[in-house]
Amino acid sequence: MSKKILFVCTGNVCRSAMAEALCKKMLKTFNLKGIKVWSRGLAGSRMIKVPDEVLKLMAEEQCSLDTHISAPLTTSDLSRADLVLVMEKYHQEKIVADFPAVADKVFLFKQFAGAGAGDVEDPIGLEEEDFRACKDEIKDYIYQLIKILEKQ
């Protein structure tokens, strides 16, 4: 199987970065090969740092984001991705408005994972337990994504 999956959020330091790291880990755990995963942010910038809460949570999961650098979404990212999973309806609307040719491969992550419509809420600026809840939600959706990929 050869598939390229792109996770997108706003700043690429929390939700999409966690999704990328957790997905890479689970792909290894489930021995799924040939799947490339990366993440970007609609407002990604090298100036944005990964929050300490995220670094701590990812360390608990044996996933390091110590070297992660926030990166902006590019047309190249969108063209090479087979599947674009976004954290919020706004992300989907913005990408489809700016790049209508990719509309058929852009999905709300939560909905694609079979958890119904809705956003994966951004915990930036909130308490540590909000970051943990976000990470746990993303981890559940990654597990569902892995199950979908196993069937393909």
N, CA, C and O atoms as a GROMACS GRO file, in nm:
protein
  608
    1MET      N    1   0.085  -0.118   0.000
    1MET     CA    2   0.000   0.000   0.000
    1MET      C    3   0.090   0.124   0.000
    1MET      O    4   0.186   0.133   0.076
    2SER      N    5   0.056   0.217  -0.085
    2SER     CA    6   0.127   0.345  -0.087
    2SER      C    7   0.024   0.455  -0.071
    2SER      O    8  -0.067   0.469  -0.153
    3LYS      N    9   0.039   0.532   0.034
    3LYS     CA   10  -0.057   0.638   0.062
    3LYS      C   11   0.015   0.752   0.131
    3LYS      O   12   0.106   0.731   0.211
    4LYS      N   13  -0.028   0.874   0.099
    4LYS     CA   14   0.031   0.993   0.161
    4LYS      C   15  -0.079   1.069   0.233
    4LYS      O   16  -0.176   1.114   0.172
    5ILE      N   17  -0.062   1.083   0.366
    5ILE     CA   18  -0.164   1.146   0.450
    5ILE      C   19  -0.108   1.274   0.511
    5ILE      O   20  -0.001   1.274   0.572
    6LEU      N   21  -0.182   1.381   0.494
    6LEU     CA   22  -0.145   1.512   0.546
    6LEU      C   23  -0.246   1.554   0.653
    6LEU      O   24  -0.367   1.555   0.628
    7PHE      N   25  -0.196   1.589   0.771
    7PHE     CA   26  -0.279   1.643   0.878
    7PHE      C   27  -0.262   1.794   0.880
    7PHE      O   28  -0.151   1.844   0.869
    8VAL      N   29  -0.373   1.867   0.894
    8VAL     CA   30  -0.370   2.013   0.893
    8VAL      C   31  -0.447   2.070   1.010
    8VAL      O   32  -0.559   2.027   1.040
    9CYS      N   33  -0.385   2.168   1.077
    9CYS     CA   34  -0.455   2.247   1.179
    9CYS      C   35  -0.418   2.393   1.155
    9CYS      O   36  -0.385   2.431   1.043
   10THR      N   37  -0.423   2.473   1.257
   10THR     CA   38  -0.396   2.616   1.239
   10THR      C   39  -0.247   2.646   1.244
   10THR      O   40  -0.191   2.698   1.147
   11GLY      N   41  -0.182   2.615   1.356
   11GLY     CA   42  -0.042   2.654   1.373
   11GLY      C   43   0.060   2.544   1.354
   11GLY      O   44   0.180   2.571   1.350
   12ASN      N   45   0.015   2.419   1.342
   12ASN     CA   46   0.103   2.303   1.323
   12ASN      C   47   0.198   2.283   1.441
   12ASN      O   48   0.313   2.242   1.422
   13VAL      N   49   0.149   2.311   1.562
   13VAL     CA   50   0.230   2.285   1.681
   13VAL      C   51   0.155   2.202   1.785
   13VAL      O   52   0.212   2.161   1.886
   14CYS      N   53   0.029   2.177   1.760
   14CYS     CA   54  -0.050   2.104   1.858
   14CYS      C   55  -0.124   1.988   1.791
   14CYS      O   56  -0.073   1.876   1.787
   15ARG      N   57  -0.242   2.014   1.739
   15ARG     CA   58  -0.327   1.906   1.688
   15ARG      C   59  -0.267   1.829   1.572
   15ARG      O   60  -0.255   1.707   1.579
   16SER      N   61  -0.228   1.897   1.465
   16SER     CA   62  -0.175   1.825   1.350
   16SER      C   63  -0.040   1.762   1.381
   16SER      O   64  -0.009   1.653   1.332
   17ALA      N   65   0.040   1.828   1.463
   17ALA     CA   66   0.170   1.772   1.502
   17ALA      C   67   0.151   1.646   1.586
   17ALA      O   68   0.221   1.546   1.566
   18MET      N   69   0.057   1.650   1.680
   18MET     CA   70   0.029   1.531   1.761
   18MET      C   71  -0.026   1.418   1.673
   18MET      O   72   0.012   1.302   1.688
   19ALA      N   73  -0.115   1.452   1.580
   19ALA     CA   74  -0.172   1.351   1.491
   19ALA      C   75  -0.062   1.286   1.408
   19ALA      O   76  -0.061   1.164   1.392
   20GLU      N   77   0.029   1.365   1.356
   20GLU     CA   78   0.140   1.311   1.277
   20GLU      C   79   0.224   1.214   1.361
   20GLU      O   80   0.250   1.101   1.319
   21ALA      N   81   0.265   1.258   1.479
   21ALA     CA   82   0.350   1.175   1.565
   21ALA      C   83   0.280   1.046   1.608
   21ALA      O   84   0.339   0.938   1.603
   22LEU      N   85   0.155   1.058   1.650
   22LEU     CA   86   0.080   0.941   1.695
   22LEU      C   87   0.053   0.845   1.579
   22LEU      O   88   0.057   0.724   1.596
   23CYS      N   89   0.026   0.899   1.462
   23CYS     CA   90   0.000   0.815   1.345
   23CYS      C   91   0.126   0.738   1.305
   23CYS      O   92   0.119   0.619   1.277
   24LYS      N   93   0.239   0.806   1.303
   24LYS     CA   94   0.364   0.737   1.270
   24LYS      C   95   0.392   0.624   1.367
   24LYS      O   96   0.434   0.516   1.328
   25LYS      N   97   0.367   0.649   1.494
   25LYS     CA   98   0.389   0.545   1.595
   25LYS      C   99   0.296   0.427   1.573
   25LYS      O  100   0.339   0.312   1.576
   26MET      N  101   0.166   0.455   1.550
   26MET     CA  102   0.070   0.346   1.533
   26MET      C  103   0.093   0.270   1.403
   26MET      O  104   0.070   0.149   1.397
   27LEU      N  105   0.139   0.338   1.300
   27LEU     CA  106   0.170   0.268   1.174
   27LEU      C  107   0.279   0.163   1.199
   27LEU      O  108   0.273   0.053   1.145
   28LYS      N  109   0.378   0.199   1.280
   28LYS     CA  110   0.483   0.102   1.315
   28LYS      C  111   0.428  -0.010   1.401
   28LYS      O  112   0.458  -0.127   1.379
   29THR      N  113   0.346   0.026   1.499
   29THR     CA  114   0.288  -0.074   1.589
   29THR      C  115   0.205  -0.177   1.511
   29THR      O  116   0.212  -0.297   1.539
   30PHE      N  117   0.128  -0.130   1.414
   30PHE     CA  118   0.042  -0.218   1.335
   30PHE      C  119   0.112  -0.271   1.209
   30PHE      O  120   0.051  -0.339   1.127
   31ASN      N  121   0.241  -0.237   1.196
   31ASN     CA  122   0.323  -0.284   1.084
   31ASN      C  123   0.263  -0.251   0.948
   31ASN      O  124   0.266  -0.333   0.856
   32LEU      N  125   0.209  -0.130   0.935
   32LEU     CA  126   0.158  -0.084   0.807
   32LEU      C  127   0.268  -0.006   0.737
   32LEU      O  128   0.316   0.096   0.788
   33LYS      N  129   0.308  -0.054   0.621
   33LYS     CA  130   0.420   0.008   0.550
   33LYS      C  131   0.371   0.084   0.427
   33LYS      O  132   0.260   0.063   0.380
   34GLY      N  133   0.456   0.172   0.377
   34GLY     CA  134   0.426   0.244   0.255
   34GLY      C  135   0.333   0.364   0.274
   34GLY      O  136   0.281   0.418   0.176
   35ILE      N  137   0.312   0.405   0.398
   35ILE     CA  138   0.225   0.519   0.425
   35ILE      C  139   0.310   0.634   0.477
   35ILE      O  140   0.376   0.623   0.580
   36LYS      N  141   0.308   0.744   0.404
   36LYS     CA  142   0.383   0.863   0.444
   36LYS      C  143   0.286   0.959   0.513
   36LYS      O  144   0.175   0.981   0.466
   37VAL      N  145   0.330   1.015   0.625
   37VAL     CA  146   0.246   1.104   0.705
   37VAL      C  147   0.325   1.230   0.736
   37VAL      O  148   0.442   1.222   0.773
   38TRP      N  149   0.261   1.345   0.722
   38TRP     CA  150   0.322   1.470   0.763
   38TRP      C  151   0.213   1.568   0.802
   38TRP      O  152   0.094   1.540   0.783
   39SER      N  153   0.253   1.683   0.856
   39SER     CA  154   0.154   1.781   0.903
   39SER      C  155   0.195   1.922   0.865
   39SER      O  156   0.313   1.952   0.845
   40ARG      N  157   0.096   2.007   0.855
   40ARG     CA  158   0.115   2.148   0.823
   40ARG      C  159   0.008   2.230   0.895
   40ARG      O  160  -0.088   2.176   0.950
   41GLY      N  161   0.027   2.362   0.892
   41GLY     CA  162  -0.071   2.452   0.951
   41GLY      C  163  -0.110   2.562   0.854
   41GLY      O  164  -0.026   2.611   0.779
   42LEU      N  165  -0.236   2.601   0.857
   42LEU     CA  166  -0.279   2.712   0.772
   42LEU      C  167  -0.200   2.838   0.805
   42LEU      O  168  -0.174   2.921   0.718
   43ALA      N  169  -0.163   2.853   0.933
   43ALA     CA  170  -0.083   2.968   0.977
   43ALA      C  171   0.050   2.920   1.035
   43ALA      O  172   0.105   2.981   1.127
   44GLY      N  173   0.101   2.810   0.981
   44GLY     CA  174   0.227   2.755   1.030
   44GLY      C  175   0.341   2.854   1.010
   44GLY      O  176   0.345   2.927   0.911
   45SER      N  177   0.433   2.855   1.104
   45SER     CA  178   0.548   2.945   1.097
   45SER      C  179   0.659   2.892   1.187
   45SER      O  180   0.633   2.842   1.296
   46ARG      N  181   0.782   2.904   1.140
   46ARG     CA  182   0.897   2.861   1.219
   46ARG      C  183   0.903   2.936   1.353
   46ARG      O  184   0.971   2.891   1.446
   47MET      N  185   0.834   3.046   1.363
   47MET     CA  186   0.835   3.128   1.484
   47MET      C  187   0.746   3.070   1.594
   47MET      O  188   0.759   3.108   1.711
   48ILE      N  189   0.657   2.979   1.559
   48ILE     CA  190   0.565   2.921   1.657
   48ILE      C  191   0.630   2.796   1.716
   48ILE      O  192   0.672   2.706   1.643
   49LYS      N  193   0.636   2.789   1.846
   49LYS     CA  194   0.698   2.676   1.915
   49LYS      C  195   0.592   2.578   1.966
   49LYS      O  196   0.480   2.617   1.997
   50VAL      N  197   0.630   2.453   1.973
   50VAL     CA  198   0.541   2.350   2.029
   50VAL      C  199   0.524   2.379   2.179
   50VAL      O  200   0.623   2.393   2.251
   51PRO      N  201   0.399   2.389   2.226
   51PRO     CA  202   0.376   2.416   2.368
   51PRO      C  203   0.435   2.306   2.457
   51PRO      O  204   0.439   2.189   2.420
   52ASP      N  205   0.481   2.347   2.575
   52ASP     CA  206   0.538   2.252   2.671
   52ASP      C  207   0.440   2.139   2.704
   52ASP      O  208   0.482   2.025   2.722
   53GLU      N  209   0.312   2.172   2.712
   53GLU     CA  210   0.211   2.069   2.743
   53GLU      C  211   0.212   1.959   2.636
   53GLU      O  212   0.200   1.841   2.669
   54VAL      N  213   0.226   1.999   2.511
   54VAL     CA  214   0.227   1.902   2.401
   54VAL      C  215   0.355   1.817   2.407
   54VAL      O  216   0.350   1.695   2.388
   55LEU      N  217   0.468   1.881   2.432
   55LEU     CA  218   0.594   1.807   2.444
   55LEU      C  219   0.584   1.701   2.554
   55LEU      O  220   0.628   1.588   2.536
   56LYS      N  221   0.526   1.739   2.666
   56LYS     CA  222   0.509   1.647   2.780
   56LYS      C  223   0.417   1.530   2.743
   56LYS      O  224   0.450   1.414   2.769
   57LEU      N  225   0.303   1.560   2.683
   57LEU     CA  226   0.207   1.456   2.647
   57LEU      C  227   0.264   1.360   2.544
   57LEU      O  228   0.242   1.239   2.553
   58MET      N  229   0.337   1.412   2.448
   58MET     CA  230   0.396   1.326   2.346
   58MET      C  231   0.508   1.241   2.404
   58MET      O  232   0.526   1.126   2.362
   59ALA      N  233   0.582   1.293   2.500
   59ALA     CA  234   0.685   1.214   2.568
   59ALA      C  235   0.620   1.096   2.641
   59ALA      O  236   0.674   0.986   2.643
   60GLU      N  237   0.506   1.120   2.702
   60GLU     CA  238   0.432   1.013   2.770
   60GLU      C  239   0.391   0.903   2.672
   60GLU      O  240   0.379   0.787   2.711
   61GLU      N  241   0.370   0.940   2.548
   61GLU     CA  242   0.330   0.846   2.443
   61GLU      C  243   0.451   0.786   2.370
   61GLU      O  244   0.436   0.712   2.273
   62GLN      N  245   0.572   0.819   2.418
   62GLN     CA  246   0.696   0.780   2.352
   62GLN      C  247   0.703   0.832   2.208
   62GLN      O  248   0.752   0.765   2.117
   63CYS      N  249   0.654   0.954   2.191
   63CYS     CA  250   0.660   1.025   2.064
   63CYS      C  251   0.726   1.160   2.092
   63CYS      O  252   0.677   1.238   2.173
   64SER      N  253   0.835   1.186   2.027
   64SER     CA  254   0.904   1.312   2.053
   64SER      C  255   0.868   1.416   1.947
   64SER      O  256   0.870   1.390   1.827
   65LEU      N  257   0.836   1.534   1.995
   65LEU     CA  258   0.816   1.649   1.906
   65LEU      C  259   0.922   1.755   1.934
   65LEU      O  260   0.905   1.871   1.896
   66ASP      N  261   1.031   1.715   1.999
   66ASP     CA  262   1.137   1.809   2.036
   66ASP      C  263   1.197   1.880   1.915
   66ASP      O  264   1.240   1.995   1.926
   67THR      N  265   1.201   1.812   1.802
   67THR     CA  266   1.261   1.873   1.682
   67THR      C  267   1.157   1.921   1.582
   67THR      O  268   1.192   1.965   1.472
   68HIS      N  269   1.030   1.912   1.619
   68HIS     CA  270   0.923   1.954   1.526
   68HIS      C  271   0.929   2.105   1.503
   68HIS      O  272   0.943   2.184   1.596
   69ILE      N  273   0.918   2.142   1.377
   69ILE     CA  274   0.915   2.284   1.339
   69ILE      C  275   0.784   2.309   1.265
   69ILE      O  276   0.753   2.242   1.166
   70SER      N  277   0.709   2.405   1.312
   70SER     CA  278   0.583   2.444   1.249
   70SER      C  279   0.609   2.482   1.104
   70SER      O  280   0.703   2.555   1.074
   71ALA      N  281   0.524   2.432   1.014
   71ALA     CA  282   0.540   2.462   0.871
   71ALA      C  283   0.406   2.501   0.811
   71ALA      O  284   0.303   2.443   0.845
   72PRO      N  285   0.407   2.599   0.721
   72PRO     CA  286   0.284   2.640   0.655
   72PRO      C  287   0.242   2.542   0.546
   72PRO      O  288   0.326   2.479   0.482
   73LEU      N  289   0.114   2.532   0.526
   73LEU     CA  290   0.058   2.449   0.419
   73LEU      C  291   0.094   2.509   0.284
   73LEU      O  292   0.083   2.630   0.264
   74THR      N  293   0.138   2.424   0.192
   74THR     CA  294   0.173   2.471   0.057
   74THR      C  295   0.092   2.397  -0.049
   74THR      O  296   0.031   2.294  -0.021
   75THR      N  297   0.091   2.450  -0.167
   75THR     CA  298   0.024   2.383  -0.278
   75THR      C  299   0.091   2.248  -0.307
   75THR      O  300   0.024   2.152  -0.346
   76SER      N  301   0.221   2.242  -0.288
   76SER     CA  302   0.293   2.117  -0.307
   76SER      C  303   0.245   2.010  -0.210
   76SER      O  304   0.226   1.894  -0.248
   77ASP      N  305   0.224   2.048  -0.084
   77ASP     CA  306   0.171   1.955   0.015
   77ASP      C  307   0.037   1.898  -0.031
   77ASP      O  308   0.014   1.777  -0.025
   78LEU      N  309  -0.049   1.986  -0.075
   78LEU     CA  310  -0.183   1.944  -0.116
   78LEU      C  311  -0.180   1.857  -0.240
   78LEU      O  312  -0.257   1.762  -0.251
   79SER      N  313  -0.092   1.888  -0.333
   79SER     CA  314  -0.089   1.810  -0.457
   79SER      C  315  -0.031   1.670  -0.435
   79SER      O  316  -0.072   1.576  -0.502
   80ARG      N  317   0.064   1.656  -0.343
   80ARG     CA  318   0.122   1.523  -0.324
   80ARG      C  319   0.045   1.437  -0.225
   80ARG      O  320   0.067   1.316  -0.220
   81ALA      N  321  -0.044   1.495  -0.147
   81ALA     CA  322  -0.122   1.417  -0.050
   81ALA      C  323  -0.235   1.342  -0.120
   81ALA      O  324  -0.300   1.394  -0.211
   82ASP      N  325  -0.257   1.219  -0.074
   82ASP     CA  326  -0.373   1.142  -0.120
   82ASP      C  327  -0.495   1.171  -0.033
   82ASP      O  328  -0.609   1.161  -0.078
   83LEU      N  329  -0.467   1.207   0.091
   83LEU     CA  330  -0.572   1.230   0.190
   83LEU      C  331  -0.529   1.346   0.279
   83LEU      O  332  -0.419   1.346   0.335
   84VAL      N  333  -0.617   1.446   0.291
   84VAL     CA  334  -0.589   1.563   0.376
   84VAL      C  335  -0.693   1.562   0.488
   84VAL      O  336  -0.812   1.576   0.463
   85LEU      N  337  -0.645   1.546   0.611
   85LEU     CA  338  -0.733   1.540   0.727
   85LEU      C  339  -0.716   1.666   0.809
   85LEU      O  340  -0.608   1.694   0.861
   86VAL      N  341  -0.824   1.743   0.820
   86VAL     CA  342  -0.820   1.873   0.887
   86VAL      C  343  -0.891   1.865   1.022
   86VAL      O  344  -0.979   1.781   1.043
   87MET      N  345  -0.852   1.954   1.112
   87MET     CA  346  -0.905   1.949   1.248
   87MET      C  347  -1.034   2.029   1.266
   87MET      O  348  -1.111   2.002   1.359
   88GLU      N  349  -1.059   2.126   1.179
   88GLU     CA  350  -1.178   2.210   1.193
   88GLU      C  351  -1.246   2.229   1.057
   88GLU      O  352  -1.182   2.226   0.952
   89LYS      N  353  -1.376   2.249   1.063
   89LYS     CA  354  -1.453   2.278   0.942
   89LYS      C  355  -1.395   2.400   0.870
   89LYS      O  356  -1.390   2.403   0.747
   90TYR      N  357  -1.350   2.500   0.947
   90TYR     CA  358  -1.290   2.619   0.886
   90TYR      C  359  -1.169   2.582   0.800
   90TYR      O  360  -1.151   2.637   0.691
   91HIS      N  361  -1.086   2.490   0.848
   91HIS     CA  362  -0.968   2.448   0.772
   91HIS      C  363  -1.010   2.389   0.638
   91HIS      O  364  -0.951   2.419   0.534
   92GLN      N  365  -1.113   2.304   0.642
   92GLN     CA  366  -1.163   2.242   0.520
   92GLN      C  367  -1.216   2.349   0.424
   92GLN      O  368  -1.185   2.347   0.305
   93GLU      N  369  -1.297   2.440   0.476
   93GLU     CA  370  -1.356   2.545   0.392
   93GLU      C  371  -1.247   2.632   0.329
   93GLU      O  372  -1.256   2.666   0.211
   94LYS      N  373  -1.146   2.669   0.406
   94LYS     CA  374  -1.038   2.755   0.357
   94LYS      C  375  -0.957   2.684   0.247
   94LYS      O  376  -0.928   2.743   0.143
   95ILE      N  377  -0.922   2.559   0.271
   95ILE     CA  378  -0.844   2.485   0.171
   95ILE      C  379  -0.923   2.468   0.043
   95ILE      O  380  -0.871   2.492  -0.066
   96VAL      N  381  -1.049   2.428   0.054
   96VAL     CA  382  -1.133   2.406  -0.064
   96VAL      C  383  -1.157   2.538  -0.139
   96VAL      O  384  -1.161   2.538  -0.262
   97ALA      N  385  -1.174   2.648  -0.066
   97ALA     CA  386  -1.194   2.778  -0.132
   97ALA      C  387  -1.069   2.822  -0.208
   97ALA      O  388  -1.077   2.874  -0.319
   98ASP      N  389  -0.952   2.799  -0.146
   98ASP     CA  390  -0.827   2.841  -0.208
   98ASP      C  391  -0.775   2.743  -0.314
   98ASP      O  392  -0.706   2.783  -0.407
   99PHE      N  393  -0.810   2.615  -0.297
   99PHE     CA  394  -0.760   2.510  -0.386
   99PHE      C  395  -0.874   2.414  -0.422
   99PHE      O  396  -0.873   2.300  -0.377
  100PRO      N  397  -0.970   2.458  -0.502
  100PRO     CA  398  -1.088   2.375  -0.529
  100PRO      C  399  -1.055   2.239  -0.593
  100PRO      O  400  -1.134   2.145  -0.580
  101ALA      N  401  -0.944   2.227  -0.660
  101ALA     CA  402  -0.908   2.101  -0.726
  101ALA      C  403  -0.883   1.988  -0.627
  101ALA      O  404  -0.886   1.871  -0.666
  102VAL      N  405  -0.857   2.019  -0.500
  102VAL     CA  406  -0.828   1.914  -0.401
  102VAL      C  407  -0.947   1.882  -0.312
  102VAL      O  408  -0.935   1.804  -0.217
  103ALA      N  409  -1.062   1.940  -0.342
  103ALA     CA  410  -1.180   1.925  -0.256
  103ALA      C  411  -1.215   1.780  -0.226
  103ALA      O  412  -1.260   1.749  -0.116
  104ASP      N  413  -1.194   1.691  -0.323
  104ASP     CA  414  -1.235   1.551  -0.306
  104ASP      C  415  -1.144   1.471  -0.214
  104ASP      O  416  -1.174   1.356  -0.184
  105LYS      N  417  -1.034   1.530  -0.168
  105LYS     CA  418  -0.945   1.456  -0.078
  105LYS      C  419  -0.926   1.525   0.057
  105LYS      O  420  -0.838   1.487   0.134
  106VAL      N  421  -1.009   1.627   0.086
  106VAL     CA  422  -1.001   1.701   0.213
  106VAL      C  423  -1.120   1.664   0.300
  106VAL      O  424  -1.236   1.682   0.261
  107PHE      N  425  -1.090   1.611   0.419
  107PHE     CA  426  -1.195   1.564   0.508
  107PHE      C  427  -1.171   1.614   0.650
  107PHE      O  428  -1.057   1.635   0.693
  108LEU      N  429  -1.281   1.634   0.722
  108LEU     CA  430  -1.272   1.658   0.866
  108LEU      C  431  -1.221   1.529   0.930
  108LEU      O  432  -1.278   1.422   0.909
  109PHE      N  433  -1.114   1.539   1.007
  109PHE     CA  434  -1.052   1.422   1.068
  109PHE      C  435  -1.152   1.343   1.151
  109PHE      O  436  -1.163   1.221   1.137
  110LYS      N  437  -1.226   1.412   1.235
  110LYS     CA  438  -1.323   1.347   1.324
  110LYS      C  439  -1.426   1.269   1.242
  110LYS      O  440  -1.458   1.155   1.275
  111GLN      N  441  -1.477   1.331   1.137
  111GLN     CA  442  -1.578   1.267   1.055
  111GLN      C  443  -1.520   1.148   0.978
  111GLN      O  444  -1.582   1.042   0.969
  112PHE      N  445  -1.400   1.164   0.923
  112PHE     CA  446  -1.336   1.056   0.849
  112PHE      C  447  -1.314   0.934   0.938
  112PHE      O  448  -1.324   0.820   0.892
  113ALA      N  449  -1.284   0.959   1.066
  113ALA     CA  450  -1.260   0.850   1.161
  113ALA      C  451  -1.389   0.786   1.208
  113ALA      O  452  -1.386   0.690   1.286
  114GLY      N  453  -1.503   0.837   1.162
  114GLY     CA  454  -1.631   0.777   1.198
  114GLY      C  455  -1.687   0.824   1.331
  114GLY      O  456  -1.772   0.757   1.390
  115ALA      N  457  -1.639   0.940   1.378
  115ALA     CA  458  -1.682   0.991   1.508
  115ALA      C  459  -1.784   1.105   1.494
  115ALA      O  460  -1.805   1.180   1.589
  116GLY      N  461  -1.845   1.118   1.377
  116GLY     CA  462  -1.945   1.222   1.356
  116GLY      C  463  -1.884   1.353   1.314
  116GLY      O  464  -1.762   1.370   1.316
  117ALA      N  465  -1.969   1.444   1.276
  117ALA     CA  466  -1.922   1.575   1.232
  117ALA      C  467  -1.875   1.655   1.352
  117ALA      O  468  -1.917   1.630   1.465
  118GLY      N  469  -1.788   1.748   1.328
  118GLY     CA  470  -1.741   1.834   1.435
  118GLY      C  471  -1.591   1.854   1.430
  118GLY      O  472  -1.518   1.784   1.360
  119ASP      N  473  -1.547   1.951   1.507
  119ASP     CA  474  -1.407   1.988   1.510
  119ASP      C  475  -1.332   1.917   1.621
  119ASP      O  476  -1.390   1.875   1.721
  120VAL      N  477  -1.202   1.903   1.602
  120VAL     CA  478  -1.111   1.868   1.711
  120VAL      C  479  -1.069   2.004   1.766
  120VAL      O  480  -0.992   2.076   1.702
  121GLU      N  481  -1.119   2.038   1.882
  121GLU     CA  482  -1.099   2.172   1.937
  121GLU      C  483  -0.953   2.200   1.971
  121GLU      O  484  -0.880   2.112   2.017
  122ASP      N  485  -0.913   2.323   1.948
  122ASP     CA  486  -0.776   2.368   1.973
  122ASP      C  487  -0.758   2.397   2.121
  122ASP      O  488  -0.830   2.480   2.176
  123PRO      N  489  -0.662   2.330   2.188
  123PRO     CA  490  -0.642   2.355   2.331
  123PRO      C  491  -0.545   2.470   2.361
  123PRO      O  492  -0.522   2.502   2.478
  124ILE      N  493  -0.490   2.532   2.259
  124ILE     CA  494  -0.392   2.640   2.280
  124ILE      C  495  -0.453   2.747   2.372
  124ILE      O  496  -0.564   2.796   2.348
  125GLY      N  497  -0.379   2.780   2.476
  125GLY     CA  498  -0.424   2.881   2.572
  125GLY      C  499  -0.511   2.826   2.684
  125GLY      O  500  -0.552   2.901   2.772
  126LEU      N  501  -0.538   2.696   2.680
  126LEU     CA  502  -0.623   2.635   2.782
  126LEU      C  503  -0.538   2.560   2.885
  126LEU      O  504  -0.415   2.573   2.886
  127GLU      N  505  -0.601   2.484   2.968
  127GLU     CA  506  -0.533   2.411   3.076
  127GLU      C  507  -0.473   2.279   3.027
  127GLU      O  508  -0.507   2.230   2.919
  128GLU      N  509  -0.383   2.223   3.108
  128GLU     CA  510  -0.318   2.098   3.069
  128GLU      C  511  -0.418   1.986   3.044
  128GLU      O  512  -0.398   1.904   2.954
  129GLU      N  513  -0.525   1.980   3.122
  129GLU     CA  514  -0.624   1.874   3.101
  129GLU      C  515  -0.693   1.887   2.965
  129GLU      O  516  -0.736   1.787   2.908
  130ASP      N  517  -0.704   2.010   2.914
  130ASP     CA  518  -0.761   2.030   2.780
  130ASP      C  519  -0.667   1.976   2.673
  130ASP      O  520  -0.712   1.917   2.574
  131PHE      N  521  -0.537   1.996   2.692
  131PHE     CA  522  -0.438   1.940   2.600
  131PHE      C  523  -0.446   1.787   2.602
  131PHE      O  524  -0.441   1.722   2.498
  132ARG      N  525  -0.457   1.731   2.724
  132ARG     CA  526  -0.465   1.586   2.738
  132ARG      C  527  -0.591   1.531   2.670
  132ARG      O  528  -0.586   1.429   2.602
  133ALA      N  529  -0.702   1.598   2.689
  133ALA     CA  530  -0.828   1.555   2.625
  133ALA      C  531  -0.815   1.560   2.473
  133ALA      O  532  -0.863   1.470   2.404
  134CYS      N  533  -0.751   1.663   2.422
  134CYS     CA  534  -0.730   1.676   2.279
  134CYS      C  535  -0.642   1.563   2.228
  134CYS      O  536  -0.673   1.501   2.126
  135LYS      N  537  -0.533   1.535   2.299
  135LYS     CA  538  -0.442   1.427   2.260
  135LYS      C  539  -0.515   1.293   2.261
  135LYS      O  540  -0.498   1.213   2.168
  136ASP      N  541  -0.595   1.268   2.364
  136ASP     CA  542  -0.668   1.142   2.373
  136ASP      C  543  -0.769   1.128   2.259
  136ASP      O  544  -0.786   1.020   2.202
  137GLU      N  545  -0.836   1.238   2.226
  137GLU     CA  546  -0.931   1.238   2.115
  137GLU      C  547  -0.859   1.205   1.984
  137GLU      O  548  -0.903   1.120   1.907
  138ILE      N  549  -0.748   1.273   1.960
  138ILE     CA  550  -0.670   1.249   1.838
  138ILE      C  551  -0.622   1.105   1.833
  138ILE      O  552  -0.627   1.041   1.727
  139LYS      N  553  -0.575   1.054   1.944
  139LYS     CA  554  -0.526   0.916   1.950
  139LYS      C  555  -0.637   0.818   1.912
  139LYS      O  556  -0.613   0.721   1.839
  140ASP      N  557  -0.759   0.842   1.962
  140ASP     CA  558  -0.873   0.756   1.926
  140ASP      C  559  -0.899   0.762   1.776
  140ASP      O  560  -0.925   0.658   1.714
  141TYR      N  561  -0.894   0.880   1.717
  141TYR     CA  562  -0.920   0.894   1.574
  141TYR      C  563  -0.809   0.831   1.490
  141TYR      O  564  -0.834   0.777   1.383
  142ILE      N  565  -0.687   0.839   1.539
  142ILE     CA  566  -0.575   0.775   1.469
  142ILE      C  567  -0.597   0.624   1.467
  142ILE      O  568  -0.576   0.558   1.366
  143TYR      N  569  -0.639   0.570   1.579
  143TYR     CA  570  -0.667   0.426   1.585
  143TYR      C  571  -0.774   0.388   1.481
  143TYR      O  572  -0.760   0.288   1.412
  144GLN      N  573  -0.879   0.469   1.472
  144GLN     CA  574  -0.984   0.442   1.373
  144GLN      C  575  -0.929   0.455   1.231
  144GLN      O  576  -0.965   0.377   1.142
  145LEU      N  577  -0.843   0.554   1.209
  145LEU     CA  578  -0.780   0.572   1.077
  145LEU      C  579  -0.697   0.448   1.042
  145LEU      O  580  -0.701   0.400   0.929
  146ILE      N  581  -0.622   0.396   1.138
  146ILE     CA  582  -0.540   0.277   1.114
  146ILE      C  583  -0.631   0.160   1.074
  146ILE      O  584  -0.597   0.085   0.983
  147LYS      N  585  -0.743   0.145   1.140
  147LYS     CA  586  -0.837   0.038   1.107
  147LYS      C  587  -0.888   0.054   0.963
  147LYS      O  588  -0.904  -0.045   0.892
  148ILE      N  589  -0.914   0.176   0.921
  148ILE     CA  590  -0.958   0.204   0.784
  148ILE      C  591  -0.846   0.168   0.687
  148ILE      O  592  -0.870   0.104   0.584
  149LEU      N  593  -0.725   0.207   0.718
  149LEU     CA  594  -0.610   0.180   0.630
  149LEU      C  595  -0.582   0.031   0.618
  149LEU      O  596  -0.541  -0.016   0.512
  150GLU      N  597  -0.602  -0.042   0.726
  150GLU     CA  598  -0.580  -0.188   0.722
  150GLU      C  599  -0.674  -0.257   0.622
  150GLU      O  600  -0.638  -0.360   0.566
  151LYS      N  601  -0.791  -0.201   0.600
  151LYS     CA  602  -0.889  -0.261   0.510
  151LYS      C  603  -0.861  -0.227   0.364
  151LYS      O  604  -0.919  -0.288   0.273
  152GLN      N  605  -0.773  -0.131   0.340
  152GLN     CA  606  -0.747  -0.089   0.202
  152GLN      C  607  -0.637  -0.169   0.137
  152GLN      O  608  -0.604  -0.145   0.021
   0.00000   0.00000   0.00000
